[in-house]
Amino acid sequence: MPGKSWPAAAATIEVAAPVRLHFGLLAPAAGPKRRYGGLGVMIRPPELRLRLEPAPAYQLPAQKELARRIDAVVQRTAQQLHLPEAPPLRFCLPEPVPLHAGLGTGTQLAMAVAWALQSWLAGKPVTRNPGQLAGWSGRGQRSAVGVYGFCHGGWIVEPGKGPGEHLSPLEHRLENPPAWRWLLLRPPLPPGRAGAEEQRIFQTLRPTPRITRQLQVILHQQLLPALQSGCFDSTAQALGRYSRIAGEPFAQAQGGPYAHPLVQQLVEQLHGWGYAGAGQSSWGPTVFVLLPDVRCAQELQRRLQACWPQPLHPWVAATDTAGAQMCLAAQ
């Protein structure tokens, strides 16, 4: 529509979003029914923080990949609403953002930009709508865990996209007992696969109905009942099995069920020590361990620091149950 422009505003919008662990897709290759689907959980820390504020001209962060990702959502929004391509806004990320680490920060960033723009245009915080935000941000094309996790937090189960669906439906959203913790480990490895390389891998995958059936049995008959009853041991055991089996369809692309031999060595060592709920998040290299409380997480952290030869940059996180949060501050 000719003559439309971005509205002026006198407020700064700040969004703080959790990051996500992804435990694996149910059906990564095309098949006759649903594709993708899977299981994940939202955690803090770390968190992604985005600030949107009035500016004389359109300004993006200096880091090129972050600027490119933000601009893609801004341009998508401008095209859909017939607005100018360069809004008078400044986008800032006050804290470092770990991209391609298996934490889903690309999705959280895109969703944060979309939600901030929606609220900017409305002049107030708008309700987080997964379908609308996925459309504005262009996310959820494969996994929808990060989309629903941004809006709701918690453990997310989604069955995958059926024919003609743009976003997988939400099947379950659950919480674990508050004492449970995650120990996250980041081996000194290159970033996880993304972009064109990731797309190429998905194009070469063949259907694996046997693995899909195995994962569905573990998920629906073991993991979810254990999680709903708050049974830590059964949840951890099912989670470790799910994560390993979910990596098998990608074995040719990454040399095994895990992203790198070092990741496999670390996960197998953790299992050997009795930490059943260990695995790789998404493409890695981040490794997760589910633990019953902070004390156990700290004990394992000390054990690894004492005997593991490579630096693992460990940190302890809790399951996030709130999803992304927004704050508006007058200028």
C-alpha positions in Angstrom: 0.0 0.0 0.0 1.6 3.3 -1.1 2.5 5.8 1.6 2.6 3.3 4.5 5.5 3.9 7.0 6.8 2.4 10.2 5.1 4.0 13.2 7.1 6.3 15.5 7.4 5.1 19.0 9.0 6.3 22.2 9.8 3.0 23.9 12.6 0.5 23.9 11.6 -3.2 23.6 13.7 -5.8 25.3 13.1 -9.6 24.7 14.8 -12.3 26.8 14.4 -15.8 25.4 15.6 -19.2 26.6 17.7 -21.5 24.4 16.7 -25.0 23.5 18.1 -28.5 23.6 17.0 -30.8 20.8 17.1 -34.5 21.4 16.4 -35.6 17.8 13.9 -35.8 15.0 11.4 -38.6 14.7 11.4 -38.9 10.9 14.1 -36.7 9.3 13.5 -38.0 5.8 10.4 -37.6 3.6 7.8 -40.3 4.0 4.1 -41.0 3.4 3.0 -39.5 6.7 4.5 -36.8 8.9 8.1 -35.6 8.6 10.5 -34.2 11.2 8.8 -34.1 14.6 10.7 -34.7 17.7 11.5 -33.7 21.3 13.3 -30.9 23.0 13.4 -28.7 26.1 14.0 -25.0 26.8 16.7 -24.0 29.2 18.3 -21.0 31.0 21.1 -20.0 31.1 22.2 -18.9 28.6 19.5 -16.7 27.2 19.2 -14.6 24.1 18.6 -10.9 24.7 17.4 -8.6 22.0 16.9 -4.8 22.4 14.9 -2.8 19.8 14.9 1.0 20.1 14.1 4.1 18.1 17.0 5.4 15.9 17.5 8.0 13.2 18.2 5.2 10.7 18.1 1.5 10.4 20.9 -0.1 12.4 22.0 -3.7 12.8 24.7 -5.4 15.0 28.2 -5.3 13.7 28.5 -9.1 13.5 27.6 -10.0 10.0 25.7 -13.2 10.6 23.6 -11.7 13.3 22.9 -8.7 11.1 21.9 -11.0 8.2 19.5 -13.0 10.3 17.8 -10.0 11.8 17.5 -8.2 8.5 15.9 -11.3 6.9 13.0 -11.1 9.5 12.7 -7.3 9.1 12.5 -7.6 5.3 10.0 -10.5 5.5 7.9 -8.3 7.8 8.2 -5.2 5.6 7.1 -7.2 2.5 4.1 -8.8 4.2 2.9 -5.4 5.5 4.0 -3.3 2.6 6.3 -1.2 4.7 9.6 0.4 3.8 12.6 -1.9 3.9 14.6 0.3 6.3 12.7 1.0 9.5 14.1 3.7 11.9 15.1 1.1 14.4 18.3 0.0 16.1 18.7 -3.8 16.9 21.1 -4.6 19.7 22.3 -7.8 21.3 23.9 -6.8 24.6 25.4 -10.3 25.3 27.2 -12.8 23.0 25.0 -15.2 21.1 26.4 -18.7 20.5 25.4 -19.7 17.0 25.6 -23.2 15.6 26.3 -24.8 19.0 23.2 -27.0 19.1 21.2 -24.5 21.2 18.7 -23.2 18.6 19.8 -19.6 19.0 19.0 -18.9 15.3 15.3 -19.7 15.8 15.2 -17.8 19.1 16.7 -14.7 17.5 14.3 -14.8 14.6 11.3 -15.3 16.9 12.5 -12.5 19.2 12.8 -10.1 16.2 9.4 -11.1 15.0 7.8 -10.6 18.4 9.5 -7.3 19.0 8.4 -6.0 15.6 4.8 -7.1 16.2 4.8 -5.4 19.5 6.4 -2.3 18.1 3.7 -2.0 15.4 1.0 -2.6 18.0 2.4 -0.1 20.5 2.2 -2.7 23.2 3.3 -6.3 24.0 1.3 -8.7 21.9 0.4 -12.3 22.8 3.0 -14.8 21.7 1.3 -16.8 18.9 3.4 -19.7 17.6 1.8 -19.8 14.1 2.0 -16.1 13.6 5.6 -15.7 14.9 6.7 -18.7 12.8 5.2 -17.1 9.7 6.8 -13.7 10.4 10.2 -15.2 11.3 10.3 -17.9 8.7 11.1 -20.6 11.3 9.6 -24.0 12.0 10.2 -25.3 8.5 11.6 -28.5 10.0 11.5 -28.7 13.7 8.9 -26.8 15.6 10.4 -27.3 19.1 12.1 -23.9 19.2 8.9 -22.1 18.0 6.7 -23.6 20.7 9.5 -23.4 23.2 9.9 -19.7 22.6 6.2 -19.2 23.4 5.6 -21.7 26.2 8.9 -23.0 27.6 9.1 -26.5 29.0 9.6 -29.8 27.3 8.1 -29.8 23.8 6.9 -32.8 21.8 5.7 -32.3 18.2 4.6 -35.0 15.8 6.0 -33.5 12.6 4.5 -31.7 9.6 1.8 -33.5 7.6 1.0 -32.7 3.9 0.1 -29.0 3.5 1.0 -28.0 7.1 3.4 -25.1 7.4 4.1 -25.8 11.1 3.9 -29.0 13.0 1.2 -29.0 15.7 2.1 -29.0 19.4 1.5 -32.5 20.8 2.7 -32.1 24.4 4.2 -29.4 26.6 5.5 -30.7 29.9 7.6 -29.7 32.9 10.1 -31.6 35.0 10.5 -31.4 38.8 12.0 -28.0 39.7 15.2 -29.5 41.3 16.4 -31.2 38.0 19.3 -29.6 36.3 21.2 -29.8 33.0 25.0 -29.9 32.8 26.0 -28.5 29.4 29.4 -29.3 27.9 30.9 -27.7 24.8 34.0 -29.7 23.5 36.6 -27.7 21.5 35.1 -28.5 18.1 33.9 -26.6 15.0 30.3 -25.3 14.9 27.5 -27.7 14.1 26.2 -28.0 10.6 23.9 -25.3 9.3 22.7 -23.5 6.2 23.5 -25.0 2.8 25.4 -28.0 4.3 22.5 -28.9 6.6 20.0 -28.6 3.7 22.1 -30.9 1.5 22.3 -33.5 4.2 18.5 -33.5 4.6 18.1 -33.9 0.9 20.2 -37.0 0.9 18.4 -38.8 3.8 16.3 -41.9 3.1 13.3 -42.9 5.2 14.0 -44.9 8.3 10.7 -46.3 9.4 12.2 -48.8 11.8 14.1 -46.1 13.7 11.0 -43.9 13.7 9.0 -46.7 15.3 11.7 -47.2 17.9 11.8 -43.5 18.8 8.0 -43.4 19.1 8.0 -46.3 21.5 10.7 -44.8 23.6 9.0 -41.4 23.6 5.4 -42.4 24.2 5.8 -45.5 26.2 8.9 -44.8 28.3 10.1 -41.1 28.4 6.8 -39.2 28.6 5.2 -41.4 31.3 8.4 -41.2 33.3 8.6 -37.4 32.9 4.9 -37.0 33.8 5.4 -39.0 37.0 8.6 -37.2 37.9 10.7 -40.4 37.9 14.3 -39.2 37.3 16.0 -42.5 36.6 13.5 -43.7 34.0 13.4 -40.3 32.3 17.2 -40.1 32.1 17.5 -43.7 30.7 14.8 -43.1 28.1 16.3 -39.8 27.1 19.8 -41.2 26.5 18.4 -44.0 24.4 16.3 -41.6 22.4 19.2 -39.3 21.7 21.5 -42.0 20.5 19.0 -43.7 18.2 17.8 -40.4 16.8 21.4 -39.8 15.6 21.5 -43.0 13.5 19.9 -41.6 10.3 22.7 -39.0 10.2 25.6 -41.5 10.7 26.8 -41.2 7.1 26.9 -37.4 7.2 28.6 -37.1 10.6 30.5 -40.4 10.9 28.3 -42.0 13.5 25.3 -41.1 15.7 27.2 -38.1 17.1 28.7 -35.1 15.4 32.4 -36.0 16.1 34.4 -38.9 17.6 35.2 -36.6 20.6 31.5 -36.1 21.3 30.9 -39.8 21.1 33.8 -40.5 23.4 32.5 -38.0 25.9 28.9 -39.3 25.8 30.1 -42.9 26.2 32.2 -41.9 29.1 29.3 -40.3 30.8 27.1 -43.3 30.2 29.9 -45.5 31.6 30.0 -43.4 34.8 26.2 -44.0 35.2 24.9 -40.8 33.7 22.3 -42.3 31.5 20.6 -39.0 30.4 23.6 -37.8 28.3 23.6 -37.0 24.6 24.2 -34.5 21.8 21.9 -31.5 21.3 20.9 -31.1 17.6 24.0 -31.0 15.4 26.2 -30.4 18.4 28.8 -29.8 19.5 27.0 -29.1 22.8 26.5 -32.2 25.0 23.8 -32.4 27.6 23.5 -34.4 30.8 20.2 -34.5 32.8 20.9 -34.6 36.5 18.6 -34.8 39.6 19.8 -31.6 41.3 22.4 -28.8 41.4 24.7 -30.8 43.8 25.0 -33.7 41.3 25.6 -31.3 38.4 28.4 -29.6 40.3 29.9 -32.9 41.3 30.0 -34.1 37.7 31.4 -30.8 36.6 34.3 -31.1 39.1 34.9 -34.7 38.0 35.1 -33.8 34.4 37.4 -30.8 35.1 39.7 -33.1 37.0 40.1 -35.9 34.5 38.9 -34.9 31.0 41.9 -33.9 28.8 40.1 -31.2 26.8 38.4 -28.0 28.1 34.6 -28.5 28.0 33.4 -25.1 29.1 30.7 -26.5 31.4 27.7 -24.7 32.8 24.6 -25.7 34.7 21.1 -24.8 33.5 17.6 -25.3 34.6 14.6 -26.1 32.5 12.8 -22.9 31.5 9.0 -23.0 32.0 8.1 -19.4 31.0 9.3 -18.9 27.4 10.4 -15.6 26.1 9.7 -12.5 28.2 9.3 -8.8 27.0 9.9 -5.5 28.7 8.9 -2.1 27.4 10.7 1.0 28.7 9.9 4.6 27.9 12.7 6.7 26.3 
